[in-house]
Amino acid sequence: MSNEIRYTVVVNDEEQHAVWPEDAPLPAGWRPEGFAGTEEQCVAHVDRVWPDIRPLSLRRRLAAERSGDRTETR
């Protein structure tokens, strides 16, 4: 369909992903990820590339805590 809304996958600095209408202005802090298509295609893409939905800062903090725990138990 020619009037079908196209979407793009966007990402922020926390590596959180979202599906956004291609012709809508992006909110501050978000940038195109590089994938575009129908809403369904974009959601499927996000499901593939973003399996761990925790923000990047949380993943880094938890990884640092795990590293510290291993060091302390030796």
N, C-alpha and C positions, 0 to 999 in steps of 0.2 A: 504494500500500500504506500502511496506517495505521501499521505498525511500522517503516517505512523511516526510517533515521537522517537527520536534517536537519543541514546544515552551514552555517557562516557563514564569510565571508572576514574575516580579521583582518590588521592591519598594525601594525608597530612604528615607533619613531622614526627608524629607518634606511630607512623606506619598503619594508621587506621584507614580502611577503605570504605568508599561509599559509591553509590550509583547516582549520577546527576544528569539532568536533561542537558543535552549538548548545547542548546541555544540559551541556557540560563547562565547568568554570571556566577562565577564560583565564589563561595564565601571566603573571607580572609583566612589564610593558612592552609588552603587546599590547592592542589595542582593536579593536572591531568596525569594519569598513570600510563596512558598509552593505548588502552583498549576502549573501543566503542562498538555499539551495536544496539540491538533491542534491549529492553529492560531485562528480559529473561536471559539473554546471552551475557549481559553484564553481571547479573547476579550469579550466574554459573561460573563466570571468570573469577569473581571475588571469592566464591567458595573454594576454587582451586588454589588461588595464590595467597589466601589469607586464612590458613587453617587455625592459627593461634591468634584469637581476637584480643588478647591482652595488649594494652598500649606498650610501645617500645620501652618507655622508661620503667615500667613495672617489670617487664621481662629482664631488663638489664639489672635492676635491683635484686630480683630473685636469684639471678645467676651469680651475682657478686656475693650474696648471702650464702649460697650453696658452696661457692669456692672458699669462703671464710670458714664455713663449718667443717669442710674437709681438712683445712689446714689446722684447725684447733683440735681435731680428734687424733692427729698423728702424734 
